[in-house]
Amino acid sequence: MDQQESFAYSYEEIDGRRVAVVNEIPNALNENKHAIQKSALIDPANQFAWDVLAFDRVKKPVLSDYFQSFLGVIERQQDAALTRMAYSAVRKWAKDVPRDQLPPGEDVNTYRERALNYLNDHDTFETDAFLDSVVKDENAERKAKHMGALRDALAENGVAGQSFRPRPDSLPKKQRKQVYETSEGVTIIYEGSREEAGMHIEDIDGGGKRITIETHQLTPKGESRNVSCFGSAPGH
């Protein structure tokens, strides 16, 4: 717990007067819950998959060597494993959401995009912030329902309530890519968000979609690059 200088006071009767006497306490402990630096909940009965639940405010979201040396424990799940589990939970949950319950403009890939962006942009994973970043919906009732379902999915994967440092580089390259296929046989593959990929999708009459992609350069896949040679002999 945090140490904090404090003062203790008492009253004394001096010459018929009640006088306050103040004494300094240089090494007092602050009992406020926010002053707790390290805490651990220990399961001595082997009832759960874990032996110790530990929290380190100073080293958050990781644990210091204090727990390993004092309690003789090591982390059961590393940051990379938790990152993969969090993203996997979103991918599976988004795939199971019925299409008629999706907000306008949303699909499986939009949820995955935002999940990946959160893992790329944040130094610490916090469950509530992650849910709010992934689930976007102007319909408050539907948003609450989806956030509850995704929270359950994270809990099933052992991620909900965890605090860790996201390691997006630990995700398989194939999972980081979003894929769309058109009925005309065109496949679109990109990583990150649509905005970063320069792609925009809009609805058109007749139930179709118009896809617009802006790029600095378009190169046919498998095309060899043009290489200039200098100092070659004549005829070569």
C-alpha positions in Angstrom: 0.0 0.0 0.0 1.1 3.6 -0.5 2.9 5.2 2.4 1.8 8.8 3.1 2.8 11.2 5.8 -0.2 12.0 8.0 -1.0 13.5 11.4 -2.8 12.2 14.5 -4.5 14.5 16.9 -5.8 14.3 20.4 -7.2 16.7 23.1 -5.6 17.5 26.4 -6.8 19.6 29.3 -4.2 22.3 30.0 -4.9 25.0 32.6 -8.6 24.4 32.3 -8.6 24.7 28.6 -9.1 21.9 26.0 -6.1 22.0 23.7 -5.6 20.0 20.5 -2.3 18.2 20.3 -1.1 17.2 16.8 1.6 14.5 16.2 3.2 13.7 12.8 3.2 10.1 11.6 5.9 9.9 8.9 5.3 6.2 7.8 1.5 5.9 7.8 -0.3 3.5 5.4 -3.2 4.9 3.4 -6.1 2.5 3.6 -8.0 3.9 0.6 -8.5 1.1 -2.0 -6.8 3.3 -4.7 -3.6 3.3 -2.5 -3.2 -0.5 -3.0 -0.1 -1.2 -5.1 -0.1 -5.0 -5.2 -2.8 -7.4 -4.3 -3.4 -11.2 -4.7 -6.2 -13.6 -4.2 -4.9 -17.1 -3.5 -6.9 -20.3 -4.1 -5.5 -23.0 -1.8 -8.0 -25.7 -2.8 -7.2 -26.0 -6.5 -10.8 -25.2 -7.3 -10.0 -23.0 -10.2 -7.7 -23.2 -13.2 -5.6 -20.5 -11.6 -3.7 -20.6 -8.3 -3.4 -16.9 -7.8 -5.2 -13.8 -9.1 -2.7 -10.9 -9.0 -2.9 -7.2 -9.7 0.1 -4.8 -9.8 -0.9 -1.1 -10.0 2.7 0.0 -10.4 3.6 -2.3 -13.3 0.0 -2.4 -14.8 -0.9 -4.2 -17.0 2.0 -6.6 -16.4 3.2 -8.1 -13.1 6.5 -7.3 -11.4 9.0 -9.9 -10.3 7.6 -9.3 -6.8 4.9 -12.0 -7.2 7.3 -14.6 -8.7 9.8 -14.1 -5.9 7.4 -13.7 -3.0 4.7 -16.2 -4.0 6.6 -18.4 -6.3 4.1 -18.0 -9.2 4.4 -17.3 -12.9 1.8 -15.8 -15.3 -0.5 -18.5 -16.6 -1.3 -16.6 -19.8 1.0 -14.2 -21.5 0.1 -11.0 -23.3 0.4 -12.6 -26.8 -2.0 -15.4 -25.9 -4.6 -13.1 -24.4 -4.4 -10.9 -27.5 -5.1 -13.8 -29.8 -7.9 -15.0 -27.5 -9.6 -11.5 -27.5 -9.4 -11.2 -31.3 -10.6 -14.8 -31.8 -13.6 -14.1 -29.6 -14.6 -11.1 -31.7 -14.1 -13.0 -35.0 -16.3 -15.9 -33.8 -19.0 -13.7 -32.2 -19.3 -11.4 -35.2 -19.7 -14.4 -37.5 -22.6 -15.7 -35.3 -24.6 -12.4 -35.3 -27.7 -12.9 -37.4 -27.7 -10.6 -40.5 -31.1 -9.1 -39.6 -29.7 -8.0 -36.3 -26.8 -6.1 -37.7 -26.8 -2.3 -37.6 -26.9 -0.5 -40.9 -23.6 -0.6 -42.7 -22.2 -3.3 -40.3 -20.9 -6.7 -41.2 -18.4 -9.3 -39.9 -15.4 -7.4 -41.1 -16.4 -4.0 -39.6 -16.3 -5.6 -36.1 -13.0 -7.3 -36.8 -11.5 -4.0 -38.2 -12.3 -2.1 -35.0 -11.1 -5.0 -32.8 -7.8 -5.0 -34.6 -7.5 -1.2 -34.5 -8.1 -1.3 -30.7 -5.3 -3.8 -30.2 -3.0 -1.8 -32.4 -3.7 1.6 -30.8 -3.9 0.8 -27.1 -1.1 0.1 -24.6 -3.5 -1.6 -22.2 -6.5 -3.8 -22.8 -9.5 -2.8 -20.8 -12.7 -4.9 -21.3 -15.2 -2.0 -21.2 -13.2 0.2 -23.5 -12.7 -2.7 -25.9 -16.4 -3.5 -26.1 -17.3 0.1 -26.7 -14.7 0.4 -29.5 -15.8 -2.8 -31.3 -19.7 -2.4 -31.0 -21.0 0.7 -32.7 -24.7 1.2 -32.9 -27.1 4.1 -32.7 -29.8 1.8 -31.4 -29.0 1.8 -27.6 -31.0 -1.4 -26.9 -29.4 -3.4 -29.7 -26.0 -2.1 -28.8 -26.4 -3.2 -25.2 -27.5 -6.6 -26.4 -24.5 -7.1 -28.7 -22.1 -5.8 -26.0 -23.5 -8.3 -23.5 -23.1 -11.1 -26.0 -19.6 -10.1 -26.8 -18.7 -9.8 -23.2 -19.9 -13.3 -22.6 -17.8 -14.5 -25.5 -14.7 -12.8 -24.0 -15.5 -14.4 -20.7 -15.7 -17.8 -22.2 -12.2 -17.3 -23.6 -11.0 -16.1 -20.3 -10.3 -12.5 -21.4 -13.1 -10.5 -19.8 -11.8 -8.6 -16.8 -8.2 -9.2 -17.8 -5.7 -6.3 -18.1 -2.8 -6.9 -20.4 -0.6 -5.3 -23.0 -1.9 -6.1 -26.5 0.5 -7.8 -28.9 -1.2 -7.5 -32.3 2.0 -8.7 -34.0 1.3 -12.1 -32.4 -1.9 -12.5 -34.5 -1.5 -14.8 -37.6 -1.2 -12.7 -40.7 -4.1 -14.4 -42.3 -6.4 -13.4 -39.4 -5.3 -9.7 -39.6 -6.6 -9.5 -43.2 -10.3 -8.7 -44.0 -11.7 -10.3 -47.1 -14.7 -9.4 -49.3 -15.9 -11.4 -52.4 -18.3 -10.1 -54.9 -20.8 -12.1 -56.9 -18.8 -11.2 -60.0 -15.7 -13.1 -58.7 -13.7 -10.1 -57.4 -11.9 -10.6 -54.2 -10.8 -7.7 -52.0 -8.2 -8.3 -49.3 -6.9 -5.6 -46.9 -5.6 -5.1 -43.4 -6.8 -2.6 -40.9 -9.8 -0.4 -41.5 -11.6 0.4 -44.8 -10.5 4.0 -44.4 -6.9 3.1 -44.2 -7.3 0.8 -47.2 -8.9 3.7 -49.2 -12.2 1.7 -49.6 -15.7 2.9 -49.4 -18.9 0.8 -49.7 -22.3 2.3 -50.3 -25.8 0.9 -51.1 -27.3 1.5 -54.5 -30.7 0.9 -56.0 -31.8 -2.7 -56.5 -30.0 -3.9 -53.3 -26.5 -3.7 -54.9 -23.3 -2.3 -53.5 -20.9 0.2 -55.0 -17.3 -0.2 -53.9 -14.8 2.6 -54.4 -11.1 2.1 -53.8 -8.5 4.9 -53.9 -4.9 4.0 -54.3 -1.6 5.6 -55.2 -0.7 2.8 -57.5 -2.3 -0.2 -59.1 0.0 -3.2 -60.1 -1.2 -6.5 -61.5 -0.3 -9.3 -59.1 2.7 -11.3 -60.3 3.9 -8.5 -62.6 7.7 -8.2 -62.6 9.2 -4.9 -61.8 11.1 -2.8 -64.4 14.8 -2.8 -63.7 17.2 -0.4 -65.3 20.7 -1.8 -66.0 23.8 0.5 -66.1 27.2 -0.3 -67.5 26.1 -3.2 -69.7 28.1 -4.2 -72.7 26.6 -3.3 -76.1 24.0 -5.8 -77.2 23.2 -7.0 -73.7 
